[in-house]
Amino acid sequence: MPLQKLSPEAIDKRLATLAHWSVVDGKLHREFQFADFNAAFGFMTRAALVAEQMNHHPEWFNVYNKVRVDLTTHDAGGISHLDFELAAKMDGLGG
């Protein structure tokens, strides 16, 4: 079964369970801040391994101790349950 884009109501309901995440430009969005570059890069490395295991890859951007993450499911044309699963796992890694 193909991945389904979540309705705005379902997104709002799931957002209530994730601190620090919001919807920006149609994508699940969060900015992480770490002590330094090594901590930020370490988080990205751990998150990359999880994302690869899920076969669901983030759009992200790193400058020094900050990592900006945007999640969307291109195959679904928007935010799906996979984005929320990856967001929760990222929170567990460095939230």
HUZIFEN-V621460 format. One record per residue. N is the residue number from 1. RES is the residue in three letters. BURIAL is 1 if it has 24 or more other C-alpha atoms within 12 Angstrom, else 0. Layout:
N_RES_BURIAL + N_RES_BURIAL
This chain:
1_MET_0 + 2_PRO_0 + 3_LEU_0 + 4_GLN_0 + 5_LYS_1 + 6_LEU_1 + 7_SER_0 + 8_PRO_0 + 9_GLU_0 + 10_ALA_0 + 11_ILE_1 + 12_ASP_0 + 13_LYS_0 + 14_ARG_1 + 15_LEU_1 + 16_ALA_0 + 17_THR_0 + 18_LEU_1 + 19_ALA_0 + 20_HIS_0 + 21_TRP_1 + 22_SER_1 + 23_VAL_1 + 24_VAL_0 + 25_ASP_0 + 26_GLY_0 + 27_LYS_1 + 28_LEU_1 + 29_HIS_1 + 30_ARG_1 + 31_GLU_1 + 32_PHE_1 + 33_GLN_1 + 34_PHE_0 + 35_ALA_0 + 36_ASP_0 + 37_PHE_0 + 38_ASN_0 + 39_ALA_0 + 40_ALA_1 + 41_PHE_1 + 42_GLY_0 + 43_PHE_1 + 44_MET_1 + 45_THR_0 + 46_ARG_0 + 47_ALA_1 + 48_ALA_1 + 49_LEU_0 + 50_VAL_1 + 51_ALA_1 + 52_GLU_0 + 53_GLN_0 + 54_MET_0 + 55_ASN_0 + 56_HIS_1 + 57_HIS_1 + 58_PRO_1 + 59_GLU_1 + 60_TRP_1 + 61_PHE_0 + 62_ASN_1 + 63_VAL_0 + 64_TYR_0 + 65_ASN_0 + 66_LYS_1 + 67_VAL_1 + 68_ARG_1 + 69_VAL_1 + 70_ASP_1 + 71_LEU_1 + 72_THR_1 + 73_THR_1 + 74_HIS_0 + 75_ASP_0 + 76_ALA_0 + 77_GLY_0 + 78_GLY_1 + 79_ILE_1 + 80_SER_1 + 81_HIS_1 + 82_LEU_1 + 83_ASP_1 + 84_PHE_1 + 85_GLU_1 + 86_LEU_1 + 87_ALA_1 + 88_ALA_1 + 89_LYS_1 + 90_MET_1 + 91_ASP_1 + 92_GLY_0 + 93_LEU_1 + 94_GLY_1 + 95_GLY_0
